[in-house]
């Protein structure tokens, strides 16, 4: 399990862009089809843009047609936490970083095999650590 990271609101505001702060600390959402990773095919590991916690592998990324990067499972079950979200009059599962608590997106039960889950994640919440080219 990743070691928990806590920072003050002021510290987060200094470290994140205003757009990242809105998404990751205020549970905002970037507009569909605008994020830098929604259509990326580059191999590597997606980490939390706030704390660097490894969240998802490019091996589990797929095109869900939703306009956000989608994955069928996290890199590790403890990498993310699920929380009930009833905002906007819907019953959903919010996904947060298991280390720093940053809002990442939501998970839905309409994904592909083998899990049947769709982790729909904001690009602003992610950094891609590209896989080095094969030697």
FIKE-972285 format. One record per residue: residue number from 1; residue in three letters; y, x, z negated of N, C-alpha, C in turn. Coordinates in nm, 2 decimals, decimal comma, padded with zeros to 4 digits. Each point is the difference from the previous one (the first is absolute). Layout:
BEGIN
num; residu; n_c2; n_c1; n_c3; ca_c2; ca_c1; ca_c3; c_c2; c_c1; c_c3
NUM; ALA; Y; X; Z; Y; X; Z; Y; X; Z
...
//
This chain:
BEGIN
num; residu; n_c2; n_c1; n_c3; ca_c2; ca_c1; ca_c3; c_c2; c_c1; c_c3
1; UNK; -00,12; 00,08; 00,00; 00,12; -00,08; 00,00; 00,12; 00,09; 00,00
2; UNK; 00,10; -00,03; 00,09; 00,12; 00,08; 00,00; 00,08; -00,01; -00,13
3; UNK; 00,07; 00,11; -00,04; 00,08; 00,01; -00,12; 00,12; -00,09; 00,02
4; UNK; 00,03; -00,09; -00,09; 00,11; -00,09; 00,01; 00,14; 00,07; 00,01
5; UNK; 00,09; -00,04; 00,08; 00,13; 00,05; 00,02; 00,10; -00,10; -00,03
6; UNK; 00,09; 00,03; -00,10; 00,11; -00,10; -00,03; 00,13; 00,08; 00,01
7; UNK; 00,09; -00,08; 00,06; 00,14; 00,05; 00,02; 00,10; -00,11; -00,03
8; UNK; 00,12; 00,04; -00,02; 00,10; -00,11; -00,03; 00,05; -00,05; 00,14
9; UNK; 00,06; -00,12; -00,01; 00,05; -00,06; 00,12; 00,10; 00,10; 00,07
10; UNK; 00,08; 00,06; -00,08; 00,10; 00,10; 00,05; -00,07; 00,12; 00,08
11; UNK; -00,11; 00,04; -00,06; -00,07; 00,11; 00,07; -00,06; -00,04; 00,13
12; UNK; -00,06; -00,12; 00,00; -00,05; -00,05; 00,13; 00,11; -00,02; 00,10
13; UNK; 00,12; -00,05; -00,04; 00,11; -00,02; 00,10; 00,04; 00,14; 00,06
14; UNK; 00,00; 00,11; -00,08; 00,04; 00,13; 00,05; -00,11; 00,05; 00,10
15; UNK; -00,13; -00,03; -00,02; -00,10; 00,06; 00,08; -00,04; -00,08; 00,13
16; UNK; 00,03; -00,13; 00,00; -00,04; -00,08; 00,11; 00,12; -00,04; 00,08
17; UNK; -00,02; -00,02; 00,13; 00,11; -00,06; 00,08; 00,03; -00,14; -00,04
18; UNK; 00,11; -00,05; 00,03; 00,03; -00,14; -00,04; -00,11; -00,10; 00,05
19; UNK; -00,04; 00,02; 00,12; -00,11; -00,09; 00,06; -00,13; 00,02; -00,08
20; UNK; -00,04; 00,12; -00,03; -00,12; 00,02; -00,07; 00,01; -00,06; -00,14
21; UNK; 00,12; 00,02; -00,07; 00,02; -00,05; -00,13; -00,02; -00,16; 00,00
22; UNK; 00,06; -00,06; 00,10; -00,01; -00,15; 00,01; -00,15; -00,04; 00,02
23; UNK; -00,08; 00,07; 00,08; -00,14; -00,04; 00,02; -00,08; 00,04; -00,12
24; UNK; 00,01; 00,12; -00,04; -00,09; 00,06; -00,10; 00,03; -00,04; -00,15
25; UNK; 00,12; -00,02; -00,03; 00,04; -00,03; -00,14; 00,05; -00,15; -00,02
26; UNK; 00,03; -00,06; 00,11; 00,05; -00,14; -00,01; -00,09; -00,10; 00,08
27; UNK; -00,12; 00,05; 00,04; -00,10; -00,08; 00,07; 00,05; -00,07; 00,13
28; UNK; 00,08; 00,08; 00,07; 00,05; -00,05; 00,13; -00,10; 00,02; 00,11
29; UNK; 00,03; -00,04; 00,12; -00,09; 00,02; 00,11; 00,08; 00,04; 00,12
30; UNK; -00,05; 00,10; 00,08; 00,07; 00,04; 00,12; -00,04; -00,10; 00,11
31; UNK; 00,09; -00,02; 00,10; -00,03; -00,09; 00,10; -00,12; 00,04; 00,08
32; UNK; -00,08; -00,10; 00,04; -00,12; 00,03; 00,08; 00,03; 00,08; 00,13
33; UNK; -00,09; 00,08; 00,04; 00,01; 00,08; 00,12; 00,11; 00,10; 00,00
34; UNK; 00,06; 00,04; -00,11; 00,11; 00,09; -00,01; -00,03; 00,13; -00,07
35; UNK; -00,11; 00,00; -00,08; -00,04; 00,12; -00,08; -00,05; 00,11; 00,09
36; UNK; 00,02; 00,13; -00,05; -00,04; 00,11; 00,08; -00,15; 00,02; 00,01
37; UNK; -00,08; -00,07; -00,09; -00,15; 00,02; 00,01; -00,08; -00,12; 00,05
38; UNK; 00,07; -00,11; 00,03; -00,08; -00,12; 00,04; -00,09; 00,03; 00,12
39; UNK; 00,05; 00,08; 00,09; -00,08; 00,02; 00,12; -00,05; 00,15; 00,02
40; UNK; 00,00; 00,07; -00,11; -00,04; 00,15; 00,00; -00,15; 00,01; 00,01
41; UNK; -00,04; 00,09; 00,08; -00,14; 00,03; 00,01; -00,04; 00,14; -00,05
42; UNK; 00,10; 00,07; -00,05; -00,02; 00,14; -00,05; -00,10; 00,00; -00,11
43; UNK; -00,09; 00,10; 00,00; -00,09; 00,02; -00,11; 00,06; 00,07; -00,12
44; UNK; -00,04; -00,05; -00,12; 00,05; 00,06; -00,12; -00,02; -00,09; -00,12
45; UNK; 00,07; 00,03; -00,10; 00,00; -00,07; -00,13; 00,14; -00,06; -00,02
46; UNK; 00,00; -00,13; -00,03; 00,13; -00,07; -00,04; 00,01; 00,01; -00,15
47; UNK; 00,12; 00,05; -00,04; 00,02; 00,01; -00,14; 00,13; -00,08; -00,04
48; UNK; 00,01; -00,03; -00,13; 00,12; -00,07; -00,05; 00,12; 00,08; 00,02
49; UNK; 00,10; -00,06; 00,06; 00,13; 00,06; 00,03; 00,08; 00,04; -00,13
50; UNK; -00,04; -00,07; -00,11; 00,07; 00,03; -00,13; -00,06; 00,12; -00,07
51; UNK; -00,13; 00,00; -00,01; -00,07; 00,10; -00,08; -00,10; 00,09; 00,06
52; UNK; -00,04; -00,03; 00,13; -00,10; 00,09; 00,07; -00,14; -00,04; -00,03
53; UNK; -00,03; -00,11; -00,08; -00,13; -00,04; -00,02; -00,07; -00,04; 00,13
54; UNK; -00,12; 00,06; 00,02; -00,08; -00,04; 00,12; -00,04; -00,14; -00,01
55; UNK; 00,03; -00,08; 00,11; -00,02; -00,14; 00,00; -00,11; -00,05; 00,10
56; UNK; 00,02; 00,05; 00,13; -00,08; -00,05; 00,11; -00,03; 00,11; 00,09
57; UNK; -00,12; 00,00; 00,07; -00,03; 00,09; 00,10; 00,02; -00,06; 00,14
58; UNK; 00,04; 00,08; 00,10; 00,01; -00,06; 00,13; -00,13; -00,05; 00,05
59; UNK; -00,11; 00,04; -00,06; -00,13; -00,05; 00,05; -00,02; -00,15; -00,04
60; UNK; 00,08; -00,05; -00,09; -00,01; -00,14; -00,04; 00,11; -00,08; 00,06
61; UNK; 00,09; 00,06; 00,08; 00,12; -00,07; 00,06; -00,05; -00,08; 00,12
62; UNK; 00,06; -00,11; 00,02; -00,04; -00,08; 00,13; 00,12; -00,09; 00,03
63; UNK; 00,00; -00,04; 00,13; 00,11; -00,09; 00,05; -00,03; -00,14; -00,04
64; UNK; 00,07; -00,06; -00,09; -00,03; -00,14; -00,05; 00,09; -00,09; 00,08
65; UNK; 00,10; 00,05; 00,08; 00,09; -00,09; 00,07; 00,11; -00,06; -00,08
66; UNK; 00,00; 00,05; -00,13; 00,10; -00,06; -00,09; 00,14; 00,06; 00,00
67; UNK; 00,01; 00,13; 00,06; 00,12; 00,07; 00,01; 00,03; 00,10; -00,11
68; UNK; -00,10; 00,01; -00,09; 00,00; 00,10; -00,11; -00,12; 00,08; 00,01
69; UNK; 00,00; 00,13; -00,05; -00,12; 00,08; -00,01; -00,10; -00,08; -00,08
70; UNK; -00,13; -00,01; 00,05; -00,10; -00,07; -00,07; -00,12; 00,09; -00,02
71; UNK; -00,07; -00,01; -00,11; -00,11; 00,08; -00,04; -00,11; -00,10; -00,05
72; UNK; -00,13; 00,04; 00,01; -00,10; -00,09; -00,06; -00,05; 00,04; -00,13
73; UNK; 00,04; 00,12; -00,05; -00,03; 00,04; -00,14; 00,09; 00,12; -00,04
74; UNK; 00,03; 00,02; -00,13; 00,07; 00,11; -00,04; -00,09; 00,13; -00,01
75; UNK; 00,07; 00,11; -00,01; -00,08; 00,13; -00,01; -00,09; 00,00; -00,12
76; UNK; 00,05; -00,06; -00,11; -00,07; 00,00; -00,12; 00,03; -00,13; -00,07
77; UNK; -00,09; -00,07; -00,06; 00,02; -00,13; -00,07; 00,12; 00,00; -00,10
78; UNK; 00,02; 00,12; -00,06; 00,11; 00,01; -00,10; 00,13; 00,04; 00,06
79; UNK; 00,01; 00,02; 00,14; 00,12; 00,05; 00,06; 00,11; -00,12; 00,00
80; UNK; -00,05; -00,12; 00,00; 00,09; -00,11; 00,01; -00,04; -00,10; -00,11
81; UNK; 00,09; -00,09; -00,04; -00,02; -00,10; -00,10; 00,03; -00,14; 00,07
82; UNK; -00,07; -00,10; -00,03; 00,03; -00,13; 00,05; 00,06; -00,09; -00,11
83; UNK; 00,10; -00,07; 00,04; 00,06; -00,09; -00,10; 00,02; -00,14; 00,07
84; UNK; -00,01; -00,11; -00,08; 00,03; -00,13; 00,06; 00,14; -00,01; 00,03
85; UNK; 00,03; -00,06; 00,12; 00,14; -00,02; 00,05; 00,01; -00,14; 00,05
86; UNK; 00,08; -00,08; -00,08; 00,02; -00,14; 00,04; 00,15; -00,02; 00,05
87; UNK; 00,07; 00,11; 00,04; 00,13; -00,01; 00,05; 00,00; -00,07; 00,14
88; UNK; 00,11; -00,05; 00,04; 00,01; -00,07; 00,13; -00,10; -00,12; 00,02
89; UNK; -00,04; -00,05; -00,11; -00,09; -00,12; 00,00; -00,14; 00,02; 00,06
90; UNK; -00,04; 00,13; -00,01; -00,13; 00,03; 00,05; -00,08; 00,07; -00,11
91; UNK; -00,13; -00,01; 00,01; -00,09; 00,08; -00,09; -00,06; 00,12; 00,08
92; UNK; 00,05; 00,12; -00,04; -00,04; 00,12; 00,06; -00,04; 00,10; -00,10
93; UNK; -00,05; 00,11; 00,05; -00,03; 00,12; -00,09; 00,10; 00,11; 00,04
94; UNK; 00,09; 00,04; -00,09; 00,09; 00,11; 00,03; -00,08; 00,13; -00,03
95; UNK; 00,03; 00,10; 00,08; -00,06; 00,13; -00,01; 00,11; 00,10; -00,05
96; UNK; -00,03; 00,07; -00,11; 00,09; 00,10; -00,05; -00,07; 00,14; -00,01
97; UNK; 00,07; 00,10; 00,00; -00,05; 00,14; -00,02; -00,06; 00,01; -00,13
98; UNK; -00,13; 00,05; -00,01; -00,07; 00,01; -00,13; 00,06; 00,11; -00,09
99; UNK; 00,09; 00,08; 00,06; 00,06; 00,11; -00,08; 00,14; -00,03; -00,05
100; UNK; 00,09; -00,05; 00,09; 00,14; -00,02; -00,03; 00,04; -00,15; -00,01
101; UNK; -00,09; -00,09; 00,05; 00,03; -00,14; -00,01; 00,09; -00,05; 00,12
102; UNK; 00,03; 00,08; 00,10; 00,08; -00,04; 00,11; -00,07; -00,11; 00,08
103; UNK; 00,09; -00,10; 00,04; -00,05; -00,11; 00,08; -00,04; 00,06; 00,14
104; UNK; -00,12; -00,03; 00,05; -00,04; 00,05; 00,13; -00,01; -00,11; 00,10
105; UNK; -00,05; -00,12; -00,04; -00,02; -00,11; 00,09; -00,09; -00,10; -00,06
106; UNK; -00,09; -00,06; 00,08; -00,09; -00,10; -00,05; -00,14; 00,02; 00,06
107; UNK; -00,10; -00,06; -00,06; -00,13; 00,00; 00,05; -00,05; -00,14; 00,03
108; UNK; -00,07; -00,02; 00,11; -00,04; -00,13; 00,04; -00,15; 00,01; 00,03
109; UNK; -00,07; -00,11; 00,00; -00,15; -00,01; 00,01; -00,03; -00,03; 00,15
110; UNK; 00,07; 00,05; 00,10; -00,02; -00,04; 00,14; -00,02; 00,13; 00,08
111; UNK; -00,04; 00,11; -00,06; -00,02; 00,13; 00,07; -00,13; 00,01; 00,06
112; UNK; -00,02; 00,12; 00,06; -00,13; 00,03; 00,08; -00,11; 00,04; -00,10
113; UNK; -00,12; 00,01; 00,05; -00,11; 00,06; -00,07; 00,03; 00,15; -00,02
114; UNK; -00,04; 00,07; -00,10; -00,10; -00,05; -00,09; 00,05; -00,07; -00,12
115; UNK; 00,13; 00,00; -00,02; 00,05; -00,06; -00,13; 00,05; -00,14; 00,01
116; UNK; 00,05; -00,04; 00,12; 00,05; -00,13; 00,02; 00,15; -00,01; -00,05
117; UNK; 00,06; 00,11; -00,04; 00,13; 00,00; -00,06; 00,10; 00,06; 00,10
118; UNK; 00,12; -00,04; -00,01; 00,12; 00,05; 00,07; 00,11; 00,04; -00,09
119; UNK; 00,01; 00,13; -00,02; 00,11; 00,05; -00,09; 00,12; 00,02; 00,10
120; UNK; 00,09; -00,09; -00,01; 00,12; 00,00; 00,08; 00,11; 00,07; -00,07
121; UNK; 00,04; 00,12; 00,05; 00,08; 00,09; -00,08; 00,14; 00,03; 00,07
122; UNK; 00,10; 00,01; -00,07; 00,13; 00,04; 00,06; 00,01; 00,14; 00,03
123; UNK; 00,04; 00,04; 00,12; 00,01; 00,14; 00,04; 00,09; 00,08; -00,09
124; UNK; 00,11; -00,07; -00,05; 00,09; 00,06; -00,09; -00,06; 00,05; -00,13
125; UNK; -00,12; -00,05; -00,03; -00,07; 00,03; -00,13; -00,09; 00,12; 00,03
126; UNK; -00,01; 00,05; 00,12; -00,10; 00,10; 00,04; 00,06; 00,13; 00,05
127; UNK; -00,08; 00,11; -00,02; 00,03; 00,12; 00,08; -00,14; 00,04; 00,05
128; UNK; 00,00; 00,05; 00,13; -00,13; 00,04; 00,06; -00,01; 00,15; -00,01
129; UNK; -00,11; 00,04; -00,06; -00,03; 00,14; 00,00; -00,10; 00,02; 00,11
130; UNK; 00,05; 00,06; 00,11; -00,09; 00,01; 00,12; -00,11; 00,10; -00,02
131; UNK; -00,11; -00,04; 00,06; -00,12; 00,08; 00,00; 00,02; 00,13; 00,09
132; UNK; -00,02; 00,12; -00,05; 00,02; 00,12; 00,08; -00,09; -00,01; 00,12
133; UNK; 00,05; 00,06; 00,12; -00,09; 00,00; 00,12; -00,12; 00,08; -00,03
134; UNK; -00,11; -00,04; 00,07; -00,13; 00,08; -00,01; 00,02; 00,13; 00,06
135; UNK; -00,06; 00,10; -00,07; 00,02; 00,14; 00,05; -00,10; 00,03; 00,11
//
